[in-house]
Amino acid sequence: MERLHRRLGPFAISLLLVAPASLAADSLQITSPASGTVVSPGQTISISVAADPAVQQVALFPEPPLPEAQAGFSAGEFNLTIPAGIPPGPHDLRALGVSGGVVVTSDYLTLDVERSDDPVRLRTEPAILQLRNRGDQFPLRVIGTYNDGSQATLTASSRTAYSSDDPTVAAVSPNGIVTAVGPGKTSIVITTPSASYSLQVQVQAASPTSLFLGNGRFRVDVRWTTSSGSGDGIPVQLTADTGYFWFFGSSNVEMVIKVLNACSFSNHYWVFAGGLTNVQTVITVTDTEKNVVNTYRTPAGPAFPPIQDTAAFATCP
């Protein structure tokens, strides 16, 4: 809002009415360059805008991380400098103006930002991907390293291509979103004109009583016991690292647990858990990648003692 007010004048806030698409398309247009034009980081390009005489206070509005454009020497001309560190890929902008007290907009112009050189190495975040259920999705981040040692995020670059070695296990979209299809293991292959990388993907054959944390790497199982019987805790996922279990009814939360990646400063994965129960539990946490198991037992009777294990798994990375 502040930006529109600054660029369109003191009446901008009161004029923030969306114009019909036909009005926008007919009265205000970006005439050059063509949408899809390839530009390079650091390059300054000229953008031309044509407007009906009734359209006043025309301005160019690039979407972040593109910076504001500067007015050129001629009416309807703007100069835009592509930032040196901008991620390669599509970036959008449009023109705005005021006509008859209404804010009108042009269609979007998409610029394809690409470096002139290609990466020599690729990697992904995460380095290994584990998904639990069919239909689960995870957006990859692809990072390229160049000859000069610099790095850039290439996930959305038009030069980055994705494929799955086994689409019956995991599929991948053109913009790097991995979808679990069925249990098993496969690889997602990421390629650029000069480099390639293979990401290992595992889709779990999920048990209804297992909770998968740490992006699917750690399996948590809980067995409860009372004087009248025993059973398996039923998990509910909260975040990629945290979830809870219920024992006797879905509205009655009994235990919450999280597995934290503290590898960057402690060289361990941490396990923290807390309970709202006094029944006996056996909590089994398994690092499915390294096949390491930790078991935590809480007795019947006293309140559930907090678990704060900061040395749980020395299995980094």
Secondary structure, DSSP 8 states (H G I E B T S, - for coil): -HHHHHHH-TTTGGG--B--HHHHHHHEEEEES-TT-EE-TT-EEEEEEEE-TT-EEEEEEE-TTS---EE-SSTTEEEEE--TT--SEEEEEEEEEEETTEEEE---EEEEE--SS--SEEEEESSEEEE-STT-EEE-EEEEE-TTS-EEE-TT-TT-EEEES-TTTEEE-TTSEEEE-SSEEEEEEEEETTEEEEEEEEE----TTEEEETTTTEEEEEEEEETTEEEE-EEEE-SSSEEEEESS-TTSEEEEEEEEE-HHHHSSEEEEEEES--SEEEEEEEETTTTEEEEEEE-SSS----EEEEEEE----
